[in-house]
Amino acid sequence: MTTLVDRAIAALRANHDTLAALVPTLSEEQLKRPSGATEWTVAQTLSHLGSGAEISRKPIATAAGEQVEAEDNQSIWARWNTSSPAEQAAEFVKHDVAYLGTVEALSAEQRDSLMIDLGFLPQPVPLVVALGMRLNEVANHAWDVRVGVDPSATVDPESAELLVELFGGPLAFLLDFSGKADQVEQEVRLAIPGGGIEITGAVIVTGEVGDPTATFEGPAEAVVRLLSGRLGAKHAAGVSVTGNVTLDELRKVFPGY
């Protein structure tokens, strides 16, 4: 039976393959274009993904019993930040391949039992949480990269469906930080593809929503971009919200990261 861990690893591979095929085709001018992440260029977004792969591989490799060379995060970021745009793009591919090599090699028993010390959370987390957090980064920033050269780009559909499921389970805690429930005065029960979003005293993604007060019309990939603050008017074609909340109000609940 395919687990959430297996699906997350497959989704990470799919996003990597898409970006790895794109990177060699990008000109210097394209690498310097603004990405979907408003403060970063395409190359800087790839740099963020590459340094993230380098940093997040280490605790997984350590948990799996590999000896890992220690290097503090500040040094890693400094190295990436001083690289040229072309180097940032090429190094992303290299380090993401290394990350995938580590997680794809994990046995079924390891995939089920490993606890990962990410260093910035109070305690170690199950592997599915570490992979889900990486997928949330990769799927959204892959869109940032791709939309920088193709305005019609969308989040990988299978990654989007999986992320909606993960936000309703192992990644629910992330919405405590990113969701701003106090930005709407009324309680909202929003029907979305594959489930719902409840905005009361907190923001919760559910597998289903009874008696919805509003409906989100659009694909799951647009829901993921809404949750990450990437559903601005420029990239919301075909999306609509009806009921007791507007799309503009939802954008305030999910300002992005």
Secondary structure, DSSP 8 states (H G I E B T S, - for coil): ---HHHHHHHHHHHHHHHHHHHGGG--HHHHTSB-SSTT-BHHHHHHHHHHHHHHHHHHHHHHTT-------HHHHHHHHHTS-HHHHHHHHHHHHHHHHHHHHT--HHHHHH-EE--SSSSS-EEHHHHHHHHHHHHHHHHHHHHHTT-TT----HHHHHHHHHHHTTTTTTHHHHH--GGG-SS-EEEEETTEEEEESSSEEEES--SS-SEEEES-HHHHHHHHTT---GGG-TT-EEEESS-HHHHHHH----
